[in-house]
Structures are given as C-alpha cells and as structure tokens.
Amino acid sequence: MTILNVTVDTSSSGRVDQIGDGSPEPEPEQSPAAADVALGVRHLCDSGITTLPDRYVLPPADRPGNISPAVLPVVDMAALRAGDPSQLATLDAACRDHGFFQVVNHGVSPEIGRAMLEAARRFFFELPLAERKRHMSGYIRAAVRYGTSFNQANDGVLSWRDFLKLLVRDARRLADDDWPREVRAAAAAHAAACQGVFRELMGAALDALGVVSRRGELLEECDAGSQMMMVNCFPACPQPELTLGMPPHSDYVLLTILLHDDVTGLEVSYGDGRWASVEAAAGAVVVNVGDHLEILSNGRYRSVVHRVRVNGRRARVSVASLHSFAAERVISPAAELVDDRDRPRRYMDTDMAAFLDYLATAEGKHKSFLHSRRINVSPSSVSSSKDDGDSCGCQFSP
Ligand SMILES: O=C(O)CCC(=O)C(=O)O
C-alpha cells in the first residue's frame, strides 16, 4: 500500500510578501501542493500557511465542539502489587465502565518520560525535513515509519498530525539500530518501562476477569508479544476549530500506555455524540483498553473511541505505547468468559490479516473494525455484562 509520495521535496513557501512600487502583486493564498501535504503538517507549518488547507477541513458535524472534563479513575499500582483487593476492584471497574484510567505509583521514573518527550520534540522540531524524510515509508508494516495524518491512503479528510512509528522488534535489546539516532536511547528506556507496566496491568486484569487456567501462558505471550510506539506530533494549527489531530478511533491492541506533555488534547467518547477531555494527574500515566482486550474479555471490558483535538497556540507531543500478543496471533474470547447459557460468545476470532484488510478499505473512523467482529446476541441472553454490545463510549463523571 503506497501511503506517502516521498519523491518530490518542493517548498510551498513561494508566496510573495513584498508590496510596493515595482513589486509583484501578492498572490492569493494557494492550496498547498499534494506533495507538500504528503510531507506532513510540520512541513506545512514551516511553509508559512495561515489558513487550514481544504484537505484538513472536517464537515461541520465532525468538528470538535463543546466538551466537559473527564474524571478518570485512578489505579494505584503499588496497592495492586501489594495485593489490595479494593485496587483490583478499581481496575476491574475502570476497564469495564470507562475503558480509560490513570495509573499512579507505577514505579517508572519521571526522568524516563521527560527524556522520551524531549527526544520526540528534538526529532520533530529540530531536525530538518530532509532528515525526518529519511524515515518516511509507504509500507504500513515497516518497523520505523515517519508519516502523517491517520491512515493517509484512505483518509477522506486529513488529520493535523505527524507521527514516528517505532516497532519494538526485540524487547531484550536496548534499542533498535534502525530507530532514528535522536530518539534511540530515550525510546528504548521508555519502551522497556511501558512493557513493565503493561505486564503488571495484564496480570491484574486477568485476575480480575477470572481468567485463571491459562494465566501464566497468556502472560508469557504478553512478554513475547508486540509493542509499537507511536510518537505523535500535533503542531499548533491555524484553524483548530475545523479539524482534529486524530479522528475518532479505538486501539487495535490489549492495552495502550499513553505519555503526553502538558498540552491537553485527548478526548474520549461518551458514545452518544458527547466528548470529554482527559486530564491526568502529574506523574500518572493514562492507560486505555484496546480492541483485543475487549474481545479477550468477551465484551466485559471496553475499548473506547477517542480522538485528539488540536489548538492554535501550542504544539502537543504524545507517545502511545501499544501492547498486545504476537502480531499474527488469533484473538478470541477467553474460554472462562464464554458459556452458551449466560455468556454467549460475542466476538468472532480476529487476526492481523483481518485488521489490515480493514485498514486498506475503511476510513478508519467510528470503530467499525471492532463492530465488524461483533456477533449479535439477543440482550436477554446476556446477563453478565452492563454493556449493550453496541456502545463504543464510556462513562465519566462530568
Ligand atoms: O495523543 C493522544 O493523546 C492520543 C494518541 C492516540 O490516540 C494514538 O496514538 O492512538
């Protein structure tokens, strides 16, 4: 799949600024060339645009509107580690009712997160385009990929976002040689820290779900599983009210661990058209349930749709560490959570091939991939879950 046209490196900064005798008339602002758009939003900003190019303008119904703050539940990892049953109940309720929560006392030193964000900023804001462009690839499975928008090959409207994707190919190695030099050491330390948090949370989640028979085996699969870090850059946007940094989506993994700087932007869906903005306590990491955990839990836990809003004043940098089993593994509901009478199976098996097919065809909006894996069951036959099986939103106290 060809995602980016990287063959042309033109600058769109050919606007005429001088006015006066003998000077040419100012040209009307031109839409940037497709090649410039393909080089990302950071490049568009550098080229001096003052209005949002049409390719980024969302239809009025999809634009960000009024929101309320989300109060995320807090999971105390130290208490969880100490075997406090109330923390296990908090984690269970957070995954079930909210899909998003914050984790405190996770044991990851703040320096690791700070160094990761600093390295990300250096990559996006200090490197010239020619350097960043060396990592551009149209190959969606490339281990290192610098790209723009969300799913650029299929996005009808582009998103105000550039990203650097880093696949963790071997968790035992400190850093991957293919990773850009500017982020290598910090990203390796951050990846290892996130993997530790993921492992502990998955162990607790399996306990809370009562998945006992294959617990050890599943955790080993987590250790040897897949990890991908998405380093996101959302530059200040000339008309932020008309666009989004990321469109509504859910994550195709078990859990995502999110680090972001002090600029807000993440919003979660209530599932009824309303959105809430996420603000985490200083030092906490934000975690969300992904599609694989919703499937594994047979719908007990929720993979919630979220999006990113941009602003006109400050750039935002975030790093989403996405964790799951090995990429080619088939994901199914855990046997303990399915029985024909009370808890019918609610999801078809899913695998990477099915997901890539979806990515190649869908617009990547509104969680239709997870919906496409759902098996319709009559509500009267479901007694174990509060979920109506069709909602993709969450519950937050406004
Ligand atoms: O930047 C954020 O807050 C969220 C990023 C995100 O949703 C993603 O990378 O999938």
The ligand as a Tripos MOL2 file, in Angstrom:
@<TRIPOS>MOLECULE
LIG
   10     9     1     0     0
SMALL
NO_CHARGES

@<TRIPOS>ATOM
      1 O1         -2.1570   11.8640   21.6980 O.co2     1 LIG1
      2 C1         -3.0040   11.3010   22.3540 C.2       1 LIG1
      3 O2         -3.4050   11.7510   23.4210 O.co2     1 LIG1
      4 C2         -3.6520   10.0180   21.8730 C.3       1 LIG1
      5 C3         -2.8820    9.3290   20.7960 C.3       1 LIG1
      6 C4         -3.6230    8.1640   20.2320 C.2       1 LIG1
      7 O3         -4.8120    8.0100   20.4110 O.2       1 LIG1
      8 C5         -2.9020    7.1590   19.4210 C.2       1 LIG1
      9 O4         -1.7000    7.3460   19.1380 O.co2     1 LIG1
     10 O5         -3.5590    6.1610   19.0320 O.co2     1 LIG1
@<TRIPOS>BOND
     1     1     2 2
     2     2     3 1
     3     2     4 1
     4     4     5 1
     5     5     6 1
     6     6     7 2
     7     6     8 1
     8     8     9 2
     9     8    10 1
@<TRIPOS>SUBSTRUCTURE
     1 LIG1         1 GROUP 0 **** ****
